[in-house]
Amino acid sequence: MKKQRKMWSRAAALTMSMALLLSGCGGSGSDGEDAGESASGAKKEELHIAISANPPSLDPQSINSNIVGGIGAHVYEPLFAMNADFEPTPVLAESYEMSEDGMVYTIKLREGVKFHNGEEMTADDVVASMNRWLEVSAKANTLIGGSSFEKVDDYTVDLNVNQASSDIIMILASPIQAAAIYPAEVVETATAEGIDEYIGTGPYKVSEWKQDQYVKLEAYEDYQPSEGEGSGLAGEKQAATGTLYFDVVTDASTRIAGVQSGEYDIAEEIPVDNYEELSADSNLALNVDKGGTLNLFLDTTEGVMANQTLRQAILAALNCDDIMMAAYGNADLYEINAGWSDPADTQWGTDAGSEYYNQNNIEKAKELLEEAGYNNEKLVLVTTQDYPEMYNATLVVQENLKQAGINAEVETYDFSTFMEHRADPNQFDMFITSNSYNMLPIQLSVLDSGWAGLNAPEVAEGIQKIRSAASDEEAASAWADLQTFLYEYGAATVLGHYTGVIAMNKDVTGYNYLRFPIYWGVTATE
């Protein structure tokens, strides 16, 4: 027997704040002047967006990449997506029912939805797409691997889950490595390298992809949005500008010069070093969107680092204010907060364990070192100058530790070599990385034993408590307990919350953000 799902779980009000920090003359986003009321009154037919790298694929199911996910959100749609309140909301699904034992989800599909090739989406397409997603999405496989989709009729599918859990619909709605729906024939011809036809149901279709130059999207005339006002990644979507060019511009100075000259309407990934300069440019508006956390990870398994008291000494010595200032250079670009999730997240935002955060207590650190029996053993921080914020933060951490009497050395590598060292606890004692927010805390890298070697039974137990919670409140409490454990165990610490900076012409309007920049409502004037 099945029962109708009464409400949408708020299982992950995380990711980024929708608030936009604007500077320069003029506005941006929905608060800006309507482009049609500007001096010229003419809207551009093309929007040029300078992105920082060539997308490795246009297959968002299999690639954990912000660029792939951001472009893909305009082309493909999932069964469920996050609205602006971070609630999973039907997009290609119409409704769902859950069995009494929580093991079967029967999902009713919207009828009459057309793919970009003109074919109607049916259950065959959904089953093929979702079963592939369960295999190729590492995040999906980790959480609900072993689950399966099957066809009930042309507009109904069943999801048979591997275990009953309160987060199933949230996982289906997660935007990174999204559960995009493709035509069944696209799935059938996909290889290990990914799909080779880029066909979705979204407001834009892929018109052209020139490697290392641009991805060109054109408005899909037969697009049929889901019901409801546009909100986040859900609801009504309108291709406000007919053509979007995602121009590949790997050099930051070229992106900046291009948006200042008007060659590009929008430039992503603006280095924090240029924030002050661009803030003073009256022709630009800057959007600062909270993106994730800068984190220090500690080896918990090898040599002297296996000593929990020593790891607590390290946490006691850290001055996160100095570390984040060195990393980002402007207090407007970061937030000091102990939470591993967005502090504004009403579900997962918590400062549990904050007594171990940003202690800046050198005397306490020295006492703990003596208690731990530390004997001047060398502790190695591995880093890379390819990411200046990570490198600069590492140097301040080194200085904090030296002040406490720790023999801390920094080893610097190119990014690929750094990642090899980071993956092997025998080759690091500590490292710093920036990590984007996830929709669910159980998806955080800190909980993955393959990331920094953490393999404590309390982690698996904590994840299970979150997933089996009977209510959102119970799940939030279980997460707070697990976050506290991470600090008490000295496995890792948040250093602070960072933001991403996007520069745009002051006459650009309609910009929005939820995990990725959202451009389907954006217009610009001639």
C-alpha positions, -999 to +999 in steps of 0.1 A: +000+000+000+013+035-009+005+068+008+006+102-008+037+123+002+022+152+021+050+177+020+084+183+005+113+176+029+136+205+036+163+180+039+190+204+027+186+241+029+222+246+021+243+256-008+245+293-014+226+323-001+204+339-027+214+373-014+235+393-039+261+417-028+261+445-053+287+472-059+294+498-086+267+520-102+235+504-114+221+471-102+221+435-112+198+405-107+161+411-103+167+443-083+183+461-113+167+484-138+146+466-164+167+464-196+137+474-217+135+507-198+172+516-203+183+545-225+185+524-257+156+502-249+170+474-271+178+440-256+207+421-269+199+389-289+231+373-277+246+371-242+284+364-239+295+348-206+333+344-201+340+311-183+373+300-168+378+266-184+367+244-213+340+221-201+354+185-201+320+172-211+284+183-215+273+152-196+263+165-161+253+130-149+289+118-148+311+149-143+316+165-109+323+200-123+307+234-117+312+244-153+295+212-166+267+215-141+262+252-147+259+249-185+239+217-182+213+233-159+202+254-189+200+223-213+188+194-192+162+189-165+157+163-137+126+148-122+130+171-092+151+202-086+158+227-058+137+258-055+149+291-040+141+278-005+162+247-012+131+224-013+130+195-038+103+204-063+088+185-092+102+195-126+098+166-151+079+147-124+043+156-117+040+139-083+051+109-063+039+084-037+060+065-012+052+029+000+045+024+037+079+008+042+097+036+023+113+012-002+093+021-033+087+055-048+061+057-076+067+088-097+041+102-120+057+120-150+045+151-168+029+144-201+036+162-234+072+173-225+093+175-256+130+168-260+151+191-281+148+165-309+110+169-309+103+135-294+081+133-263+096+122-230+082+090-216+090+064-189+114+046-212+136+077-214+134+082-176+142+047-167+172+046-191+185+079-179+181+073-142+196+038-141+226+052-159+228+081-134+228+056-105+259+040-121+279+070-133+272+096-106+297+089-078+275+108-053+244+089-063+261+056-063+276+062-028+242+070-013+217+049-032+238+025-053+219-007-057+186+011-062+168+008-096+141+024-118+115+004-137+087+014-160+051+011-147+034+027-178+044+053-203+041+081-177+048+063-145+081+048-130+089+031-098+121+037-079+131+007-058+156+021-032+184+002-015+172+013+019+145+034+034+157+070+040+144+105+045+167+119+018+157+101-013+139+129-031+166+153-020+193+131-036+173+130-069+171+168-068+208+175-061+222+198-088+258+186-089+262+154-110+225+161-117+200+133-125+195+148-160+169+131-182+181+122-218+164+104-246+167+067-242+187+064-275+213+089-262+218+067-231+220+036-252+248+051-274+268+065-244+303+053-239+326+053-209+336+088-220+300+100-218+272+109-240+278+122-275+245+138-282+234+167-261+196+166-260+175+176-230+142+192-222+155+226-208+149+261-220+180+261-241+194+236-266+230+230-276+236+247-309+274+244-312+304+234-291+338+245-304+364+229-281+384+255-262+364+283-278+327+284-267+295+265-261+266+281-279+230+276-266+199+287-284+164+291-269+142+260-274+109+273-289+089+243-278+101+244-242+073+235-217+082+247-182+068+230-151+040+247-132+046+274-106+066+307-105+102+304-113+122+297-082+158+286-080+163+256-104+125+248-104+093+264-117+088+285-148+119+292-168+120+317-197+148+320-222+149+358-219+179+361-243+177+340-275+214+329-276+239+323-248+276+320-256+297+304-228+331+317-241+361+298-228+386+324-215+411+307-192+432+338-185+416+359-157+431+392-169+415+386-203+381+379-188+384+411-167+395+432-197+367+417-218+339+425-194+353+460-189+354+466-226+319+451-232+332+422-252+317+400-225+284+408-207+294+386-178+327+372-165+328+344-141+356+334-116+370+369-109+401+366-087+397+381-053+428+403-060+407+422-085+377+428-063+387+463-051+396+474-086+364+462-102+342+474-073+353+510-083+343+505-119+310+524-124+302+504-155+301+471-137+282+453-110+297+425-089+278+396-076+293+379-046+277+345-039+286+322-010+301+291-025+316+268+001+342+263+028+380+266+030+391+236+051+422+222+068+423+184+067+445+164+091+459+129+088+443+108+115+461+075+108+499+078+103+527+084+128+524+112+154+493+125+136+474+094+149+475+111+183+442+129+189+457+152+215+483+164+190+456+171+165+437+191+191+469+211+197+469+220+160+433+232+161+440+252+193+468+271+175+448+283+145+438+319+139+411+316+113+407+354+110+443+358+098+441+326+077+410+338+058+423+373+053+455+359+038+435+337+015+409+362+003+422+396+012+389+413+019+365+407+048+336+411+024+347+379+006+345+354+035+327+346+067+341+332+099+318+303+110+325+268+122+297+251+102+305+227+074+272+237+057+259+272+047+253+291+080+220+304+064+208+269+059+179+263+083+182+225+081+220+219+082+235+252+093+250+246+128+279+258+148+281+225+167+317+219+178+325+256+176+345+255+209+372+238+188+371+264+161+392+295+156+407+292+191+439+312+184+452+299+218+489+293+215+493+286+253+466+259+251+483+244+220+516+242+239+500+224+268+484+199+245+516+193+227+533+185+260+504+162+270+507+145+236+544+138+240+553+158+209+591+157+203+596+182+175+587+157+148+583+173+113+547+178+102+543+184+065+516+207+049+513+199+012+499+227-010+498+241-045+504+277-058+479+269-086+452+279-061+465+311-044+439+310-016+449+275-006+487+284-008+484+317+012+462+300+038+488+272+042+516+297+049+496+313+077+487+279+092+524+271+091+532+303+111+504+295+136+519+261+142+554+274+145+543+298+172+530+269+192+563+251+188+554+227+160+580+219+134+558+226+104+571+225+069+553+234+036+558+213+005+545+229-027+535+210-059+516+216-091+480+209-087+479+173-101+509+163-080+493+180-049+462+159-055+483+127-056+499+136-023+465+146-008+451+112-016+478+093+004+481+099+042+517+086+039+525+118+019+509+145+040+502+155+076+478+183+067+465+200+036+440+228+027+414+227+000+383+247-008+352+226-011+318+236-025+286+232-005+267+200-010+229+197-008+233+171+019+261+171+046+266+133+040+280+142+006+308+163+021+344+152+012+354+153+049+333+122+054+348+103+025+377+080+037+392+083+003+397+121+007+419+124+037+420+089+052+394+094+079+380+060+087+364+062+122+333+041+129+316+072+143+314+086+108+295+056+093+273+056+123+266+093+121+257+090+084+233+062+091+216+082+118+211+111+095+197+089+067+174+069+089+160+099+108+123+100+112+121+138+108+140+167+095+147+178+131+161+144+140+183+144+110+196+179+118+204+168+153+223+138+141+243+160+117+252+184+146+265+154+165+286+143+136+300+178+130+309+179+167+327+146+164+348+159+134+361+187+156+365+166+188+384+140+169+406+166+152+399+152+118+395+185+100+383+221+106+365+247+086+387+277+082+359+299+069+333+303+042+343+317+009+325+335-019+327+336-057+328+368-076+311+374-109+314+407-128+288+419-152+278+450-172+256+473-151+228+469-176+226+432-172+194+422-153+176+390-142+207+372-129+201+345-102+222+319-084+216+285-068+247+263-067+254+277-102+248+310-120+214+310-136+212+328-169+178+318-185+162+350-171+191+373-179+189+402-204+214+429-214+210+461-234+227+472-265 
